[in-house]
Amino acid sequence: MNKVDITPEAVELVKQIANKNGALIFHQSGGCCDGSAPMLFAEGDMYLDESDILLGEVGGVPFYMNKDQYAYWKFTHLTVDIVEGRGASFSLEIPYGFRFLVRSRLFTDEEIKELDIK
């Protein structure tokens, strides 16, 4: 069971961006710029510290979120997707005519037990 997944369409966009930019990371924005959108950065372009946690890997890319935001979202499964249009962030997909977004649902009781979420 994953805490975060990605759609096949989003994976294809990530591959295109990785071919141009090399290693990447996702960071779930906590409200800056484009609301709470997942943002894609070249590895090293986003400062990560002890307040950021790794939720998993999607499309070969690590996915991070701030601990404080995770406290609110820990019972939520996230799926990274794309839609046409331009976001208002610094994320790398902007020149491609798409923006990343996260679709969410609450974990079931069984999933919460499996993931050992407290």
C-alpha positions, 0 to 999 in steps of 0.5 A: 500500500502506497501513501502516494501514487501517480497516473500514467499520464503524469508519469509520461510528463515526468519522463519528458521533464526528467529527460531535460532536467535530470534527477527530480523531486516532488514536494507537496506545496503547503499553500504557497504559489499554486495553492496546495499543488504538488511541485516538481523540481530538479533535485537540489533546487528545493531545500529539504530539511528535517521538517520534510518527510518522504512519503514515497516514490512516484514515477521514479521521483521521490515525493516529499511533504512538510511534517506539519502538513502531513499531520493534517493529511496523514489519513489521505491517499494522494494521486498525482495527476495532470490537467491542461493549463498553467499553474502559478508555481515554480514547478517544472511542468509549466512550459509543457502546458500542463500542471500537476494536481493531487487527487485525494481520498481518505484511507479505509480503516483497513489501509490505516491499519496496514500503514500503521498510521496513528 
